[in-house]
Amino acid sequence: MRILVLNAGSSSLKYRVFDIAARRETVVGKGTVERIGFPDSPVHDHTEAVQEALRTIGDVDAVGHRVVHGGERFKESAMIDHSVELAIEECSPLAPLHNPHNLACYRAARKLLPHLPQVAVFDTAFFQSLPPHVYLYALPLEYYERDHVRRYGFHGTSHRYVSAKAAEALGIAPEEAKLITCHLGNGCSVCAIEGGRAVDISMGFTPLEGVVMGTRSGDIDPGIIFHLARAKGMALGEIEALLNHQSGLLGLSGRSNDMRDLVQAASSGDVRAELSIEVFCYRIRKYIGAYWAVLGGADAVVFTGGIGENSHAVRDRIQQGLGCLGGFLALVIPTNEELLIAQDTARLVSGRGRTLTPR
């Protein structure tokens, strides 16, 4: 079975074709369409991006889509029909920079490949196992009941994939594992996993909450927002742009949101680059310590994502000071969200029912 996986960002489309066979998955085609919608780009929208991808991949049997937000309805991946399409659209106000593009790719694929089954794999689904005392904010309860304001969590496909791989590497069943998984890239999140299920996640109602990221602030005192509005006269849109696009490593360093640039600059004596790395590592270390307490210990701390997989120096810094937790194993496991999407798609299309823990 050949599965096309579409992973849409706000201005890009990553696509992969997997040949799924018994106990074997092979990438047989891949590519990326970038700068979608830019004034100088020949690709004006995500529909045209899907058209460009399809010109290069050959025949496929099904399409799997990464969908960022599934709200509370989707606890697992789902075959897309009219009702699922409407539900994804209803979640768009919760992920306005992602769900509309995810839907655009689905609709383009449906038009161009009308006879093929299509599957949605949701970033948020893995975190529907969180209990109410974890996902609720201490706001009047009607804001959850009426407006669905709660912790949703993101990067679910990555945390689900690497946690299963970590259990395999440890030689234990996923149902027996206690893991703290750290997805560290331009976007970052830390997840506590017990028995193959997420029990806490650093990202919240939006991907802005949690640890320091490339351009996102992560956790801040909400009172800062009111202060900026009152004392600086900043509009809500300006503050939102500040926290999402001008903060994090970029804001602290004044130089770059790329950890590689910052490590090099810090080694040459750049004080702000050094400070930004220390803040980044300290915040992640705090979350690891908190989740260690939540789990009552862990079998391993898992690092993945561009920084987590490739920066030995950053991993070492994060682990400094964790000796108080006792002995623990640190694992580096490359994530493969597209493969997980392909596996889920193959299971659903082949009629094997509910999605399972990835191999």
N, C-alpha and C positions, 0 to 999 in steps of 0.2 A: 504494500500500500504506500503510495506516494502522497505525503502531506505537505501542503504549502502553509507556512506560518507567516502571518503578517503582524508586525510589531510597530505600530504607528506612534510617532511623537508629534509634537506640535508643528514641526517643519521638516520631518524626516520620516522615511519608511524603511525599516529593516525587514528583509524577507529571506527565508530559508526554505529549502525543499528537503524533506527527510524521506528516505526509503525505509519504511518500518517493516521489519521482518521479525520472526520469532527470535527473541533475545538478541536482537541486533538492530541498531539504528545507524544509518549512514547519511551524511549530508551530501546531496547530489546536485545542489544548486544554491547559490546565495548571492546577495547583493544589497546595496543600500541606495535609496534615492534621497538626496539631500537638498536643502534650500528650497523646499516646497513653498510656493507662494511668495518668494522673494522677487522684487521688481526685475532683477536681471536673470531670473531663472526661467528656463523653458517649461518647467513643470508648475502649473498654476494652482493645482489643488491635489488633494489626496486621491481623487478619482483618476486623474492623469498619472499619478504615481503608481497606482495599482496596474493601470494599463501598461506602463513602462516595464514593471516587474514581470507581467505575464508574457511579454514578448521574448523573455530570455529563459523561461523555466521548463518548457515542454509540458507534457500531460501530467495532471495530478488527479487524485481521487477524492480529496477533501481539503477543506481550508480551516485552519485554526487561527483564531484572532486573540491577541492580548487585549483585554478590556480592563481599564484601570479600576473602575468603580461599579460594583454590583449591589451596593446598598446592603440591606439586611435580607433581601430575598434570596440571594445566591450564596449557598454554603459550599458549592462545588461547581465545576464546569458544566456547561449546558449546551445542548443543540439549539441553534438559533432558529426560532420561528417568529411569527408576528408578535406574540405576547412577550417573548424574550427581547425582541428588538424594542418594543415600547418600554419595557422595564429599564433597559439600558439608557434610553432617551430620558426617562423620568429621573435617572440618577445624574444626568448631565449637570444640573446646578451644583452638585457636590464635587464634580471634577470637570469644570468648564474648559480647561486647557487640554483635556485628554479624551473624554468620552465622545464628544462630537467628531473628533478625528477617527476614533475607533469605529464609530458608526459609518462614517463616510467610506472607510475601507471596506467594511462589510457590504454596504450597499453597492459599491463598485464591483466587488467580487461576485455578488449575487447577480448583478446585471450581466457581467461578462462570462460567468460560469454558472448559468441558471440551474443546472441539473445536479450540482455538487452539494453535498451536505456541508454545513459550516458550523463551527463550534466556538463558543466564547469561553475563554479561560480568564478568570477574574483575579486581579491583584488583591482584592479585599476578601475573597472567599476564605482564605486560610485563617483569617482572624475572626470568623463567625463563631469560633469555639470559645472566645473570651467570655468569662462570666460577667454578669452585670456590675459587680463591684469593681471590675477592671475597666469596662468600656464606658461607664457613666461618668460624666463630669458633675461636679458639685454645683450645678445650676438648678433652678426650679425645674421639677421633673417634667413639666409640660413642654419644655424646650426639647426634650428627647421624644416624648410621646407625640407631640404635634409636629415638630420640625426636624426630627430625626438627628438631632445634634448629639453625637456620641463619638467614641474612639472607633475608627474603622481600620486603621493600619494599612500599610502599603508594602510593596516589594514581596508580596505573598508568594509568588511563583519562585522567586529566588530562595527565600527562607525554606519553603517546602522542599525544593530540590536538594539544597546542600545539607539539610538536616537528615534526609534519607540517605544521602551519600556518606555522611558522617557516621551514622549508625552502622552502615555497612563496613566502613573502615575500622570501626571499633569492634566489629564482630558481635554486635548485639542487635536484637530486634528493635525496630523503631518504637514499638509499644513499651520498651523497657528503658529507653534513653532519656536522659535529662541533658539538654543542650542549650547553650547561649550562642546564637548565630549573629554575626556582625557583617552586614552588607555595607561595605564602605567604598563609595565612588564619589561622583559629583553629588548624588543623593545618597544619604546614609540612614540606616536604621539598625536597631538592635532588637532581637527577639528572644524571648524565653519560651522554650519548647519542652513539653513533658509528654511522653507517651505518643509522640508523633503529632501532637496537637499544640497550637500556639496558646500560651497562657498569659502573655503580655507582649506588647510591641511599643517601641519608642514613638513611632509616628502616630498621629491621632486623627482628629476630624479631617485634617488635611495633611499633606506631606511636609508641612512646615514645622510641626512639632518634633521634639526629640533632640538628637545630638547635632553638633555643628556640622554643616555641609559645605559644599563648594561655594554656593552663593546664598544659601538659606541660613537664617540665624539659629534655627533650632529653638530650644526652650528660652523664653524670656519672661520677665514680669509683665503681665498684660497692662499694668499701669504705665509702662513706657509708651504705649500707643496713645493713651490719653494725654500724657505729657507732651508728646510730639505735636499732637493736634492743638493743644492749648498754648504751649509756649512757643512753638515754631510755626504755628498756623498751617501745618501740613494737612492736606486732604487725605481721605481714606485711601484713594488710589495711589497717592505718593508713598504712604506708609506701607501699603501692600507691596509695592515695587521695591521699596527699601529692604523689607524683611525677606522677600523671595529672591531678589536678583542682585542686590548690592551688599549683602551681608556675608556671614559665614567666613570662610577662608579668604575670600576676595576682600571683604570689608575690613577684616582684622589686619591683613597684610598690606593692603593698598597696592598689591602687586598682581596677584593671580589667584584663580580658584583651582589651579592645577597643583596637586601635591608635589609632583615631580619638580616643578619650578621652585616651589617653596623650600623643599629639602636642599636643593642646590644653592638657593639664595642664603639659607640659614647657615650652610657650611662655609659661606664666604663672609659671614659676619652680619647679615641683615637681621637686625634686632626684631623688627615687626614680623618677618617671616618666621623666626624662631618662636615668637610669642604665639602666633596663629597655630603653629603645629602643637605647641604645648596645650593650648586651650582645647583644640580638637581631640587630642589624646586623653586629656583629663576628663572631658565630658563622657567619652566612651567608657573609660575606666569606671566612672561613677555608675553608669548603667549596668555594666557587667557585675559590679558589686551588689547593686540592688537586685538584679535578677538571680544572682547566686543565692541571696536571702529568700527570694520568692520561691525558688525551686528546692531550697534546702540542700544546696550543693549541685554540681553538674559534672557529667562525665567528660565534657570537653567544651572549650570555647572555639568556635569556628569562624574563620575569617574568609570573606569572599568579596567580590566586586573589584574594580580596578585598583583601588588602594589596598584593600585587604589581601588581594592575591599577589600583588607585585612589590609592595613596599615593606621590606624586612625591617627597615629602621623604624617605621611607624608602628608596626606590630610590636616590636621590642619596647617601644616607649609606652604603648598602651598597657603592656603586661607588667611594667615596672610598678611596684607598690601593691601588686595583687598577691604577694606571698602570704599575706594574712589569711587568704582563702584556703591555704593548705595546698597540697599538690594538685595540679590539674593539667590536662593535656590541651595544647593548642594545635588545631588543625587548620591547614590552608586547603580549601576545596574550591576549584573554579566553578562558578555558577553557569548554568546553561538553561536559561528560561525558555528559549525557543524549543529545546528538546522536550522539556516538560509539557509545553503546549502541544507539541506533536504527539506525545504519548497519550495525553488526555483525549485529544481529537481521535486518535486511532481507536482507543477503547470505546468511546461513545459511538463512533460510526460503525464499528464492528459488532455493536449490540451487546457489549460486555457490561452494560449497566453503569453503575456509579464509578466515578473516577477513583483511582487507587493511589497509594503511595508510589512515587516513581521508582524505577529500578536504579 
